[in-house]
Amino acid sequence: MFSLRDLAAKQRAGAVERLGKGPLVDPPSPASSCFPPRTWRLTFRKAQLVSTAQRGAALPHRHSGRSQEEEFDLEVPEDLGTLQFVKLRKHHSLVDDAWFCDRITVQGPGACAEAAFPCYRWVQGGGVLSLPEGTARLAGDNALDVFQQHREKELKDRKQIYRWATWKEGLPLTIAADCKDDLPPNMRFLEEKRRDFEQALRAGALEVTLKLVYTFMRSWDNPEDFDQIFWGQKSAIAEKVHQRWQDDELFGYQFLNGANPMLLRRSTSLPSRLVLPSGTEELQAQLEKELQNGSLFEADFILLDGIPANVIHGEQQYLAAPLVMLKMEPGGKLLPLLIQLQPPSPSSPTPTLFLPSDPPLAWLLAKLWVRSSDFQLHELQYHLLNTHLLGEVIAVATMRCLPGLHPVFKLLIPHVRYTMEINTRARTRLISDGGVLDKGLSIGGGGRAQLLRQAMAQLTYRSLCPPDDLADRGLLGIPSAHYAHDALRLWEITARYVEGIIHLFYQKDDVVRGDPELQAWCRDITEVGLCQAQDRGFPVSFQSRAQLCRFLTMCIFTCTAQHAAINLGQFDWYAWIPNGPCSMRMPPPTTKEDVTMATVMASLPEVWNACLEMTITWLLSRRQVDMVPIGHHKEEYFSGPEPKAVLRQFQTDLDNLEREIVARNEQLDLPYEYLKPSCIENSITI
């Protein structure tokens, strides 16, 4: 067993000492490597030492000093025999410091193979970490096998640490943590991430304050007055939106490639909610012609119907549930044909239809209502629910049901990095009752929970798999649909990667069916974390390698590419507030003739809300300082050449796609970069 002492003391002494009695040596196993009795070298890679003595905190993330990273060796002159485990503990001292150990490698003398013992955990307190050799193994039925004993104890301990909790009734379960300090230490931000995140929060708060001071006592009478806060953080796309936000072409483009490309679908019939009044026969004929040609599309925000609106600073906000009908021109432009702001009701059986030929301000206001409605569904349904909360269910179930030796654990663990902490922080500040979103969005706490429950009822397994989802929405084969094209390519590349790993460990379908840990993981996601989601197509068991590979591809795609597609465009498309108002302060119009510029400005967010929206969307979509691109994680959980070769091919495929996207974007006026692999983070971290 090795005891870790203060690394600084070793550095001062100019040497690395051998501590304890050496690693634990278990009886030889045919699957293990045996080394001859000469000098052995044990390498502790990138151990991170963090002192917490200044605050006396229990967790390593709360210190105020800087962390150190080191790699150091121990030489052992005696025969270590056949290595199966290394046990590791931290020597207790007066200074309450903690170590984050990446991995331990053991190099035998001569040409012996290197044995790796992945750790990637904090070493703190008086506990002992037992690290098995890193070769992935499925569960066995030999109760006397040391690896089987280890994995059973590991899962028993993990289920006490990673417990489910209910955040809101009817929504996915979460990790049981009331605040970030309640999280298991190994799920916390490392120091670089924590410092950057909190500095960005302070910078954002300062920018809001400065903009409020700058706009104090200034006029706020027309959309150009938003220029008074359109400074500071900017992007090239945001500048183009600023210039062209009133164009119908840009309005239609966003349904394909904007911040939320998930609502648009090709029409197979005229929507039942669309009531065409007398005198619109020409419009009806055009709709039917486009429908027959397969060029009619729709975006229906009916999920917002009946959701109670928020009250901000004592002022009532308003919601609408628009329907937008659009046509696809031969060149790929998507243009709006009509907007219905509310569905029919007893009090309004024939809702007003807004048309491009209407008075300009009436048509503009109708589009503003659509953009505001898109903001609500984007942030709550497609961003919060379909990526963050789903990603957390995957993360918690993985920690509860799959031991570190399991190949699926090794496959998934890089893709759940930081997800529990970013979600816990959001639940305590951003989406909590009375939190930041309650101060800025048209949908407040009660309405938010109601909307999320209704969205949860629509969350199907098919909707999370781009080949199914894009086919169901009729978006395959559209040259101007860049999200659809890139999402399909990334799904295919991820699927090949998953298949390459899974086929190394599951030679036949019956091996999948007979894996108790894997089947428990599946049930924990579908029946527990997703609250009995089997009626929406989620599996409760895996019967074949193909079924398992598809589910794992969905998990990785959700935590990487899909989150990038939904997250990265927020600032680009919402920094210019009129293009995506977070709240609306007037009821949706029911007539066209009375709309004036005063009506438009009285509907848009006031200055404080607008500043808050700019800052929040910048914070959420900015590139993270320790961002890890998809497939390029540094952690080496797998041992052996075969899994590493599969990962290298995954990286090569991603690099090839990167070049394709770069070449395509050079030909575009609005480059679509959200699914460029170098922009996709390996997990949900923000």
C-alpha positions as CSV (number, residue, x, y, z in Angstrom):
1,M,0.0,0.0,0.0
2,F,1.3,3.5,-0.9
3,S,0.7,6.5,1.4
4,L,0.9,9.9,-0.3
5,R,2.7,12.6,1.7
6,D,3.0,16.2,0.9
7,L,4.6,16.5,-2.6
8,A,6.2,19.8,-1.7
9,A,8.3,18.1,1.0
10,K,9.5,15.6,-1.5
11,Q,10.5,18.4,-3.9
12,R,12.4,20.2,-1.2
13,A,14.3,17.0,-0.4
14,G,15.1,16.6,-4.0
15,A,14.1,13.0,-4.1
16,V,11.0,10.7,-4.2
17,E,10.9,8.2,-1.4
18,R,9.5,4.7,-1.3
19,L,6.6,4.6,1.2
20,G,4.9,1.8,3.0
21,K,5.3,-1.9,1.9
22,G,4.6,-1.6,-1.8
23,P,1.4,-2.3,-3.7
24,L,-1.0,-5.1,-2.7
25,V,-0.1,-8.3,-4.4
26,D,-2.9,-10.7,-5.0
27,P,-2.7,-14.4,-6.1
28,P,-1.7,-14.7,-9.8
29,S,-4.4,-14.6,-12.4
30,P,-4.1,-15.8,-16.0
31,A,-5.4,-12.5,-17.2
32,S,-2.8,-10.5,-15.3
33,S,0.8,-9.5,-16.3
34,C,3.7,-11.1,-14.4
35,F,7.0,-9.3,-14.1
36,P,10.5,-10.7,-13.3
37,P,12.1,-9.8,-9.9
38,R,14.2,-6.7,-10.8
39,T,13.7,-2.9,-10.5
40,W,10.1,-1.7,-10.9
41,R,9.0,1.8,-11.5
42,L,5.6,3.1,-10.3
43,T,4.5,6.4,-11.8
44,F,1.9,8.7,-10.3
45,R,0.6,10.7,-13.3
46,K,-0.5,14.3,-12.9
47,A,-1.4,14.1,-9.2
48,Q,-3.0,17.3,-8.3
49,L,-2.3,18.5,-4.7
50,V,-4.8,21.0,-3.3
51,S,-4.4,22.5,0.2
52,T,-7.7,23.2,2.1
53,A,-6.1,24.3,5.3
54,Q,-6.8,28.0,4.8
55,R,-10.5,27.6,5.2
56,G,-10.6,24.2,6.9
57,A,-13.0,22.9,4.3
58,A,-13.7,19.3,3.7
59,L,-13.8,19.5,0.0
60,P,-10.7,20.2,-2.2
61,H,-12.5,22.7,-4.4
62,R,-13.1,25.4,-1.8
63,H,-9.5,26.4,-1.1
64,S,-8.2,29.8,-2.0
65,G,-4.7,28.8,-3.0
66,R,-3.4,27.5,-6.3
67,S,-3.2,23.8,-7.1
68,Q,-0.1,22.0,-8.2
69,E,0.3,19.3,-10.8
70,E,3.1,16.8,-10.7
71,E,4.2,13.5,-12.1
72,F,6.6,11.5,-9.9
73,D,8.1,8.0,-9.7
74,L,8.8,5.4,-7.0
75,E,11.3,2.7,-7.7
76,V,10.8,-0.7,-6.1
77,P,13.8,-3.1,-6.2
78,E,11.9,-6.3,-5.3
79,D,9.6,-8.7,-7.2
80,L,6.0,-7.4,-7.2
81,G,4.6,-10.6,-8.7
82,T,1.4,-10.5,-10.6
83,L,-0.4,-7.2,-10.1
84,Q,-4.1,-7.0,-9.9
85,F,-4.7,-4.0,-7.6
86,V,-2.8,-1.0,-6.2
87,K,-4.1,0.4,-2.9
88,L,-3.6,4.0,-2.3
89,R,-4.1,6.3,0.7
90,K,-3.1,9.8,1.7
91,H,-0.8,10.2,4.7
92,H,-2.7,12.3,7.3
93,S,-0.9,15.4,8.4
94,L,-1.7,18.7,10.2
95,V,-2.4,20.3,6.8
96,D,-5.7,19.1,5.4
97,D,-4.8,18.7,1.8
98,A,-6.2,16.4,-0.9
99,W,-4.8,14.8,-3.9
100,F,-6.5,14.2,-7.3
101,C,-4.6,11.3,-8.7
102,D,-5.0,10.6,-12.5
103,R,-3.5,7.2,-12.7
104,I,-0.8,4.9,-11.6
105,T,1.4,3.0,-14.0
106,V,3.7,0.2,-13.2
107,Q,6.6,-0.5,-15.6
108,G,8.4,-3.8,-15.0
109,P,12.1,-4.3,-15.9
110,G,13.2,-5.0,-19.5
111,A,10.5,-5.3,-22.1
112,C,7.7,-6.1,-19.8
113,A,4.4,-4.5,-20.6
114,E,3.2,-1.4,-18.6
115,A,0.3,-2.0,-16.2
116,A,-2.1,0.9,-15.7
117,F,-4.4,1.6,-12.7
118,P,-6.8,4.4,-13.6
119,C,-7.9,6.5,-10.7
120,Y,-9.2,10.0,-11.6
121,R,-10.4,10.5,-8.1
122,W,-9.6,12.6,-5.0
123,V,-7.5,10.9,-2.4
124,Q,-8.4,12.5,1.0
125,G,-9.2,11.7,4.5
126,G,-8.2,8.4,6.0
127,G,-9.8,6.1,3.4
128,V,-8.0,3.7,1.1
129,L,-8.6,3.6,-2.6
130,S,-8.3,0.2,-4.1
131,L,-7.4,0.5,-7.8
132,P,-7.8,-2.5,-10.1
133,E,-5.7,-2.9,-13.2
134,G,-7.4,-1.1,-16.0
135,T,-8.4,-3.9,-18.3
136,A,-12.2,-3.7,-18.8
137,R,-14.1,-6.8,-17.5
138,L,-17.7,-7.9,-17.5
139,A,-19.3,-9.3,-14.3
140,G,-18.6,-12.9,-13.5
141,D,-20.4,-15.5,-11.4
142,N,-17.4,-16.5,-9.3
143,A,-18.0,-15.0,-5.8
144,L,-14.4,-15.8,-4.8
145,D,-12.9,-13.8,-7.7
146,V,-11.1,-10.7,-6.4
147,F,-12.4,-8.5,-9.2
148,Q,-16.0,-9.7,-8.7
149,Q,-15.7,-8.9,-5.0
150,H,-14.2,-5.5,-5.8
151,R,-17.0,-4.5,-8.2
152,E,-19.8,-5.6,-5.8
153,K,-18.3,-3.6,-2.9
154,E,-17.8,-0.6,-5.2
155,L,-21.4,-0.6,-6.4
156,K,-22.7,-1.0,-2.8
157,D,-20.6,2.0,-1.7
158,R,-21.6,4.1,-4.7
159,K,-25.3,3.5,-4.2
160,Q,-25.0,5.1,-0.8
161,I,-23.1,8.1,-2.3
162,Y,-25.1,8.6,-5.5
163,R,-28.7,8.7,-4.5
164,W,-31.7,9.8,-6.5
165,A,-33.8,12.8,-5.5
166,T,-37.0,14.4,-6.8
167,W,-36.5,18.0,-7.9
168,K,-40.0,18.6,-9.3
169,E,-42.8,16.0,-9.4
170,G,-43.2,14.5,-12.9
171,L,-39.7,15.5,-14.0
172,P,-36.5,13.4,-14.3
173,L,-34.9,12.5,-11.0
174,T,-31.6,14.2,-10.1
175,I,-28.6,13.6,-7.8
176,A,-29.5,14.0,-4.2
177,A,-27.7,17.3,-3.4
178,D,-29.3,20.5,-2.1
179,C,-26.2,22.5,-3.2
180,K,-22.9,22.0,-4.8
181,D,-21.1,21.3,-1.5
182,D,-23.4,18.3,-1.0
183,L,-22.0,16.6,-4.2
184,P,-19.6,13.7,-4.1
185,P,-16.1,15.2,-4.3
186,N,-15.3,13.3,-7.6
187,M,-18.2,15.1,-9.3
188,R,-17.1,18.6,-8.4
189,F,-15.4,21.2,-10.6
190,L,-11.6,21.1,-10.5
191,E,-9.9,24.3,-9.5
192,E,-9.4,25.8,-13.0
193,K,-13.0,25.3,-13.9
194,R,-14.3,26.6,-10.6
195,R,-12.2,29.7,-10.7
196,D,-13.1,30.5,-14.3
197,F,-16.8,29.9,-13.8
198,E,-17.0,32.1,-10.7
199,Q,-14.9,34.9,-12.4
200,A,-17.3,34.8,-15.4
201,L,-20.3,35.2,-13.0
202,R,-18.7,38.3,-11.5
203,A,-17.8,39.7,-14.9
204,G,-21.4,39.2,-16.1
205,A,-22.8,40.9,-13.0
206,L,-20.5,43.9,-13.5
207,E,-21.5,44.2,-17.2
208,V,-25.2,44.2,-16.3
209,T,-24.5,47.0,-13.7
210,L,-22.5,49.1,-16.2
211,K,-25.2,48.8,-18.9
212,L,-27.9,49.8,-16.4
213,V,-25.9,52.9,-15.4
214,Y,-25.2,53.7,-19.0
215,T,-28.8,53.6,-20.0
216,F,-30.1,55.4,-16.9
217,M,-32.4,58.3,-18.0
218,R,-31.9,57.6,-21.7
219,S,-34.7,57.1,-24.2
220,W,-36.1,53.6,-24.9
221,D,-38.5,54.4,-27.7
222,N,-37.5,52.2,-30.7
223,P,-35.6,49.0,-31.4
224,E,-32.5,50.9,-32.2
225,D,-32.3,52.0,-28.6
226,F,-31.2,48.4,-27.8
227,D,-27.9,49.5,-29.3
228,Q,-27.3,51.2,-26.0
229,I,-26.7,47.8,-24.4
230,F,-25.3,46.0,-27.5
231,W,-21.7,46.4,-26.6
232,G,-19.1,44.4,-24.6
233,Q,-19.2,40.7,-25.5
234,K,-20.2,40.2,-29.2
235,S,-19.8,37.6,-32.0
236,A,-19.8,37.7,-35.8
237,I,-23.2,36.0,-36.0
238,A,-24.7,38.4,-33.4
239,E,-23.5,41.3,-35.5
240,K,-25.3,39.9,-38.5
241,V,-28.5,39.3,-36.5
242,H,-28.3,42.9,-35.4
243,Q,-28.2,44.0,-39.0
244,R,-30.8,41.7,-40.4
245,W,-33.2,40.7,-37.6
246,Q,-36.2,42.1,-39.4
247,D,-35.7,40.0,-42.6
248,D,-38.1,37.2,-43.3
249,E,-35.3,35.1,-44.7
250,L,-33.3,35.3,-41.4
251,F,-36.5,34.6,-39.5
252,G,-37.1,31.4,-41.5
253,Y,-33.4,30.4,-41.4
254,Q,-33.4,30.1,-37.6
255,F,-35.9,27.2,-37.7
256,L,-33.3,25.2,-39.6
257,N,-30.0,26.3,-38.2
258,G,-30.5,28.8,-35.3
259,A,-30.4,28.4,-31.6
260,N,-33.3,25.9,-31.7
261,P,-33.5,23.7,-34.8
262,M,-35.8,21.2,-33.0
263,L,-39.3,22.5,-33.7
264,L,-39.6,22.7,-37.5
265,R,-41.3,19.9,-39.4
266,R,-42.5,19.3,-42.9
267,S,-46.3,19.5,-43.1
268,T,-48.2,16.3,-44.1
269,S,-51.5,18.1,-43.8
270,L,-52.8,21.5,-42.9
271,P,-52.8,21.8,-39.1
272,S,-56.2,21.3,-37.4
273,R,-55.7,24.5,-35.4
274,L,-55.3,26.6,-38.5
275,V,-58.6,28.2,-39.2
276,L,-58.7,30.1,-42.5
277,P,-61.4,32.9,-42.4
278,S,-63.4,33.8,-45.4
279,G,-61.6,36.0,-47.9
280,T,-58.4,34.0,-47.6
281,E,-59.1,31.6,-50.5
282,E,-55.9,32.7,-52.3
283,L,-53.8,31.9,-49.2
284,Q,-55.5,28.6,-48.8
285,A,-54.8,27.7,-52.4
286,Q,-51.1,28.6,-51.9
287,L,-50.9,26.5,-48.7
288,E,-52.4,23.5,-50.5
289,K,-50.1,23.9,-53.5
290,E,-47.0,24.0,-51.2
291,L,-48.3,21.0,-49.3
292,Q,-48.7,19.1,-52.5
293,N,-45.2,20.0,-53.6
294,G,-43.7,18.9,-50.2
295,S,-42.4,22.5,-49.6
296,L,-44.8,23.4,-46.8
297,F,-43.3,23.5,-43.2
298,E,-44.7,24.4,-39.8
299,A,-43.5,25.3,-36.3
300,D,-46.2,24.8,-33.7
301,F,-45.7,26.2,-30.2
302,I,-48.9,24.7,-28.8
303,L,-47.0,23.4,-25.8
304,L,-47.2,27.0,-24.5
305,D,-51.0,27.1,-24.6
306,G,-52.4,27.5,-21.1
307,I,-49.1,28.0,-19.3
308,P,-49.4,30.8,-16.7
309,A,-47.1,33.8,-17.4
310,N,-44.7,35.3,-14.9
311,V,-44.8,38.5,-12.9
312,I,-41.5,40.4,-13.0
313,H,-40.9,43.3,-10.6
314,G,-44.7,43.6,-10.1
315,E,-45.4,43.7,-13.8
316,Q,-47.4,41.0,-15.5
317,Q,-45.7,39.3,-18.4
318,Y,-47.5,37.4,-21.3
319,L,-47.2,34.3,-23.4
320,A,-48.5,33.1,-26.7
321,A,-48.7,29.7,-28.5
322,P,-48.0,30.6,-32.1
323,L,-48.3,28.5,-35.2
324,V,-46.0,29.5,-38.1
325,M,-46.4,28.2,-41.6
326,L,-43.4,28.4,-44.0
327,K,-42.5,27.5,-47.5
328,M,-39.2,26.2,-48.8
329,E,-38.1,27.9,-52.0
330,P,-36.1,25.9,-54.6
331,G,-32.9,27.6,-53.6
332,G,-33.3,26.5,-50.0
333,K,-34.7,29.6,-48.4
334,L,-37.3,29.1,-45.8
335,L,-39.8,31.9,-45.8
336,P,-42.9,32.5,-43.5
337,L,-46.3,32.5,-45.1
338,L,-48.5,33.2,-42.0
339,I,-48.4,33.4,-38.2
340,Q,-51.3,32.5,-35.9
341,L,-50.5,33.8,-32.4
342,Q,-53.0,31.8,-30.5
343,P,-55.0,28.6,-31.2
344,P,-58.8,28.8,-31.6
345,S,-60.8,29.1,-28.4
346,P,-64.5,29.7,-27.5
347,S,-63.8,33.4,-27.2
348,S,-61.8,33.5,-30.4
349,P,-62.9,30.7,-32.8
350,T,-61.1,32.3,-35.7
351,P,-57.8,33.8,-34.5
352,T,-56.2,36.6,-36.4
353,L,-53.7,35.5,-39.1
354,F,-50.7,37.8,-39.6
355,L,-49.2,37.8,-43.1
356,P,-46.1,39.3,-44.7
357,S,-48.4,41.6,-46.6
358,D,-49.7,43.2,-43.4
359,P,-48.7,46.6,-42.2
360,P,-44.9,46.3,-41.4
361,L,-45.2,46.9,-37.7
362,A,-48.0,44.4,-37.3
363,W,-46.0,41.7,-39.1
364,L,-42.9,42.6,-37.1
365,L,-44.7,42.3,-33.8
366,A,-46.1,38.9,-34.8
367,K,-42.6,37.7,-35.6
368,L,-41.3,39.1,-32.2
369,W,-44.0,36.9,-30.5
370,V,-42.7,33.9,-32.4
371,R,-39.1,34.6,-31.5
372,S,-40.0,35.1,-27.8
373,S,-42.0,31.8,-27.8
374,D,-39.1,30.0,-29.4
375,F,-36.8,31.4,-26.6
376,Q,-39.1,29.8,-24.0
377,L,-39.3,26.4,-25.5
378,H,-35.6,26.4,-26.5
379,E,-34.3,27.1,-23.0
380,L,-36.8,25.0,-21.0
381,Q,-37.7,22.0,-23.2
382,Y,-34.9,21.5,-25.6
383,H,-32.0,22.8,-23.5
384,L,-32.8,22.1,-19.9
385,L,-34.9,19.0,-20.1
386,N,-33.7,17.2,-23.2
387,T,-30.0,17.7,-22.6
388,H,-29.1,18.8,-19.0
389,L,-31.7,16.8,-17.1
390,L,-31.4,13.7,-19.3
391,G,-27.6,13.9,-19.2
392,E,-27.8,14.0,-15.4
393,V,-30.0,10.8,-15.3
394,I,-27.4,9.1,-17.5
395,A,-24.6,10.3,-15.1
396,V,-26.2,9.2,-11.9
397,A,-27.3,5.8,-13.2
398,T,-23.8,5.2,-14.5
399,M,-22.3,5.9,-11.1
400,R,-24.9,3.8,-9.3
401,C,-25.0,0.7,-11.6
402,L,-21.7,0.3,-13.5
403,P,-18.4,-0.4,-11.6
404,G,-15.2,1.1,-12.8
405,L,-14.1,-2.2,-14.5
406,H,-17.2,-2.3,-16.7
407,P,-16.5,-1.4,-20.4
408,V,-19.7,0.7,-20.6
409,F,-18.6,2.7,-17.5
410,K,-15.2,3.3,-19.2
411,L,-16.9,4.4,-22.4
412,L,-19.4,6.8,-20.7
413,I,-17.5,8.3,-17.8
414,P,-15.7,11.0,-19.9
415,H,-19.1,12.2,-21.2
416,V,-20.6,12.9,-17.7
417,R,-17.7,15.1,-16.5
418,Y,-19.0,18.1,-14.4
419,T,-22.7,17.5,-15.4
420,M,-23.9,16.9,-11.8
421,E,-22.3,20.1,-10.5
422,I,-23.4,22.4,-13.3
423,N,-27.0,21.1,-12.9
424,T,-26.9,21.4,-9.1
425,R,-25.6,25.0,-9.4
426,A,-28.5,25.7,-11.9
427,R,-31.1,24.3,-9.5
428,T,-29.8,26.5,-6.7
429,R,-29.5,29.8,-8.6
430,L,-30.6,29.8,-12.2
431,I,-33.8,27.7,-12.3
432,S,-34.7,27.7,-8.7
433,D,-38.0,29.3,-7.4
434,G,-37.2,33.0,-7.2
435,G,-33.9,32.4,-9.2
436,V,-32.4,34.2,-12.1
437,L,-34.9,32.8,-14.7
438,D,-37.9,33.8,-12.5
439,K,-36.5,37.4,-12.7
440,G,-36.2,37.4,-16.5
441,L,-38.4,35.0,-18.4
442,S,-42.1,35.2,-19.3
443,I,-42.5,31.8,-17.8
444,G,-42.0,31.8,-14.0
445,G,-41.6,29.0,-11.4
446,G,-45.1,27.5,-11.5
447,G,-45.4,27.9,-15.2
448,R,-42.0,26.5,-15.8
449,A,-42.7,23.3,-13.9
450,Q,-46.0,22.8,-15.8
451,L,-44.3,23.3,-19.1
452,L,-41.5,20.9,-18.3
453,R,-44.0,18.2,-17.2
454,Q,-45.9,18.6,-20.5
455,A,-42.6,18.5,-22.4
456,M,-41.6,15.4,-20.4
457,A,-44.7,13.6,-21.6
458,Q,-43.6,14.3,-25.2
459,L,-39.9,13.1,-24.6
460,T,-39.7,10.0,-26.7
461,Y,-36.7,7.8,-27.3
462,R,-37.1,8.4,-31.1
463,S,-36.9,12.2,-30.6
464,L,-33.4,11.8,-29.1
465,C,-32.0,9.8,-32.1
466,P,-31.4,12.1,-35.1
467,P,-32.0,9.4,-37.8
468,D,-35.5,8.9,-36.4
469,D,-36.2,12.4,-35.3
470,L,-35.2,14.1,-38.6
471,A,-37.1,11.5,-40.6
472,D,-40.2,12.0,-38.4
473,R,-39.9,15.7,-39.0
474,G,-39.3,15.4,-42.7
475,L,-36.0,17.2,-42.6
476,L,-33.7,14.7,-44.4
477,G,-32.0,15.7,-47.6
478,I,-32.5,19.4,-47.3
479,P,-29.2,21.1,-48.5
480,S,-29.8,24.2,-46.4
481,A,-30.5,22.2,-43.2
482,H,-27.0,22.3,-41.8
483,Y,-27.9,21.1,-38.3
484,A,-29.7,18.1,-39.8
485,H,-26.7,17.2,-42.0
486,D,-24.1,17.7,-39.3
487,A,-26.2,15.9,-36.6
488,L,-26.6,12.8,-38.8
489,R,-22.8,12.7,-39.6
490,L,-21.9,13.0,-35.9
491,W,-24.5,10.3,-35.0
492,E,-22.9,7.9,-37.6
493,I,-19.4,8.6,-36.4
494,T,-20.4,8.2,-32.8
495,A,-22.3,5.0,-33.6
496,R,-19.2,3.5,-35.2
497,Y,-17.1,4.4,-32.2
498,V,-19.6,2.8,-29.8
499,E,-19.9,-0.3,-31.9
500,G,-16.1,-0.6,-32.0
501,I,-15.9,-0.6,-28.2
502,I,-18.9,-2.8,-27.5
503,H,-18.0,-5.5,-30.0
504,L,-14.7,-5.9,-28.2
505,F,-16.4,-7.0,-25.0
506,Y,-19.8,-8.4,-26.2
507,Q,-19.2,-11.1,-28.8
508,K,-22.8,-12.2,-29.0
509,D,-26.3,-10.9,-28.1
510,D,-26.6,-13.4,-25.3
511,V,-23.6,-11.8,-23.5
512,V,-25.6,-8.5,-23.6
513,R,-28.7,-10.2,-22.2
514,G,-26.7,-11.9,-19.5
515,D,-25.0,-8.9,-18.1
516,P,-26.7,-8.0,-14.8
517,E,-24.9,-4.7,-14.3
518,L,-25.8,-3.5,-17.8
519,Q,-29.5,-4.5,-17.4
520,A,-29.7,-2.8,-14.0
521,W,-28.2,0.4,-15.6
522,C,-30.9,0.3,-18.3
523,R,-33.7,-0.1,-15.7
524,D,-32.3,2.7,-13.5
525,I,-32.4,5.1,-16.4
526,T,-35.8,4.2,-17.8
527,E,-37.9,3.2,-14.8
528,V,-36.3,5.3,-12.1
529,G,-34.5,8.3,-13.5
530,L,-36.9,9.0,-16.3
531,C,-40.0,8.0,-14.3
532,Q,-41.3,5.0,-16.1
533,A,-40.4,6.1,-19.6
534,Q,-40.9,2.7,-21.3
535,D,-44.3,3.9,-22.6
536,R,-42.4,6.5,-24.6
537,G,-40.0,4.0,-26.3
538,F,-37.2,3.8,-23.8
539,P,-35.9,0.3,-23.2
540,V,-36.1,-1.5,-19.9
541,S,-33.6,-4.2,-21.0
542,F,-31.1,-4.8,-23.8
543,Q,-31.7,-7.8,-25.9
544,S,-29.0,-7.4,-28.5
545,R,-25.7,-5.7,-29.3
546,A,-27.4,-3.5,-31.8
547,Q,-30.0,-2.3,-29.3
548,L,-27.3,-1.5,-26.7
549,C,-25.1,0.3,-29.3
550,R,-28.0,2.5,-30.3
551,F,-28.9,3.5,-26.7
552,L,-25.2,4.3,-25.9
553,T,-24.9,6.3,-29.1
554,M,-28.0,8.3,-27.9
555,C,-26.4,8.8,-24.5
556,I,-23.1,10.1,-25.9
557,F,-24.8,12.2,-28.7
558,T,-27.1,13.9,-26.1
559,C,-24.2,14.7,-23.8
560,T,-22.0,16.1,-26.6
561,A,-23.3,17.0,-30.0
562,Q,-26.9,17.7,-29.1
563,H,-26.0,19.9,-26.2
564,A,-23.5,21.8,-28.4
565,A,-26.2,22.4,-31.0
566,I,-28.6,23.7,-28.4
567,N,-26.2,25.6,-26.2
568,L,-23.6,27.3,-28.4
569,G,-25.9,29.5,-30.4
570,Q,-27.6,31.2,-27.5
571,F,-25.5,34.4,-27.5
572,D,-25.3,34.5,-31.3
573,W,-29.0,34.6,-31.7
574,Y,-30.2,36.2,-28.5
575,A,-27.6,38.9,-27.8
576,W,-29.7,41.3,-30.0
577,I,-32.7,41.2,-27.8
578,P,-35.5,41.8,-30.4
579,N,-34.5,38.6,-32.1
580,G,-35.3,36.5,-29.1
581,P,-37.0,38.4,-26.3
582,C,-36.9,36.6,-23.0
583,S,-40.2,38.2,-21.9
584,M,-43.1,40.1,-23.4
585,R,-44.9,42.8,-21.5
586,M,-48.1,43.3,-23.5
587,P,-50.7,40.7,-24.5
588,P,-50.3,39.3,-28.0
589,P,-52.2,41.5,-30.6
590,T,-55.5,40.5,-31.9
591,T,-55.8,43.2,-34.6
592,K,-53.3,44.6,-37.1
593,E,-54.3,48.2,-37.5
594,D,-53.6,49.4,-34.0
595,V,-50.0,48.3,-33.8
596,T,-47.6,51.2,-33.5
597,M,-43.9,51.5,-32.6
598,A,-45.0,52.3,-29.0
599,T,-46.9,48.9,-29.0
600,V,-43.7,47.1,-30.1
601,M,-41.5,48.7,-27.5
602,A,-44.0,48.3,-24.8
603,S,-44.1,44.6,-25.6
604,L,-40.3,44.0,-25.6
605,P,-38.3,43.5,-22.4
606,E,-37.4,46.5,-20.4
607,V,-33.7,47.5,-19.9
608,W,-33.0,45.3,-16.8
609,N,-34.4,42.2,-18.4
610,A,-32.6,42.8,-21.7
611,C,-29.2,43.3,-19.9
612,L,-29.8,40.1,-17.9
613,E,-30.7,38.1,-21.1
614,M,-27.5,39.3,-22.8
615,T,-25.3,38.3,-19.8
616,I,-26.9,34.9,-19.2
617,T,-26.7,33.8,-22.8
618,W,-23.1,34.9,-22.9
619,L,-22.3,33.0,-19.8
620,L,-24.0,29.8,-21.0
621,S,-22.6,29.7,-24.5
622,R,-19.0,31.0,-24.1
623,R,-16.1,28.6,-24.7
624,Q,-15.0,27.1,-21.4
625,V,-11.4,27.6,-20.3
626,D,-10.8,23.8,-19.8
627,M,-13.0,22.7,-22.7
628,V,-12.4,19.2,-23.8
629,P,-13.4,18.6,-27.5
630,I,-15.5,15.5,-28.2
631,G,-13.4,12.4,-28.3
632,H,-10.2,14.1,-27.1
633,H,-10.4,13.4,-23.3
634,K,-7.0,12.8,-21.7
635,E,-8.3,10.2,-19.2
636,E,-7.2,6.7,-20.1
637,Y,-9.8,4.4,-18.5
638,F,-9.2,1.6,-21.0
639,S,-6.1,-0.5,-21.0
640,G,-4.9,-2.5,-24.0
641,P,-4.3,-1.6,-27.6
642,E,-7.7,-2.5,-29.0
643,P,-9.9,0.1,-27.2
644,K,-7.2,2.8,-27.8
645,A,-7.2,2.0,-31.6
646,V,-11.0,2.4,-31.6
647,L,-10.7,5.8,-29.9
648,R,-8.0,6.9,-32.4
649,Q,-10.3,6.0,-35.3
650,F,-13.1,8.0,-33.6
651,Q,-10.7,11.0,-33.4
652,T,-9.7,10.6,-37.1
653,D,-13.4,10.5,-38.2
654,L,-14.1,13.6,-36.2
655,D,-11.1,15.4,-37.7
656,N,-12.3,14.5,-41.2
657,L,-15.7,15.8,-40.5
658,E,-14.1,19.0,-39.1
659,R,-12.5,19.6,-42.5
660,E,-15.7,19.0,-44.3
661,I,-17.6,21.5,-42.2
662,V,-14.8,24.1,-42.5
663,A,-14.9,23.7,-46.3
664,R,-18.6,24.0,-46.4
665,N,-18.8,27.0,-44.1
666,E,-16.3,28.9,-46.3
667,Q,-19.1,29.0,-49.0
668,L,-21.8,30.2,-46.6
669,D,-22.9,33.7,-45.6
670,L,-23.9,32.4,-42.2
671,P,-21.5,29.6,-41.3
672,Y,-22.9,26.8,-39.1
673,E,-20.3,25.9,-36.6
674,Y,-22.1,24.5,-33.6
675,L,-21.5,20.9,-34.6
676,K,-18.0,21.4,-35.7
677,P,-16.2,18.7,-33.6
678,S,-13.6,21.2,-32.3
679,C,-16.5,23.2,-30.8
680,I,-18.4,20.3,-29.3
681,E,-17.5,19.7,-25.6
682,N,-17.1,16.1,-24.5
683,S,-19.8,16.5,-21.8
684,I,-22.3,18.9,-20.4
685,T,-20.3,21.3,-18.3
686,I,-22.1,24.6,-18.7
